[in-house]
């Protein structure tokens, strides 16, 4: 889950929380999917 923590002038601070459960492969996929969230959040 990604959320905007702060926005000041030309800077945006985004926090990402990733729940690591399941197998190593499942965790890797969760991490990869979570990497897209901040970009989507920042552009909206």
C-alpha positions, 0 to 999 in steps of 0.5 A: 500500500502506498500513500502520500505522506507530505507534499511541499513545493516540488517534492512529494513524499510517499510511504510504501508498506509491503506485507511479506507473506507466503513463499519467496516467489510470492513475496518477490511478486508482491514487492514488484507489484508494490513498486508500481504503486508510488508512480501511479499515486504520484501521477494522479 
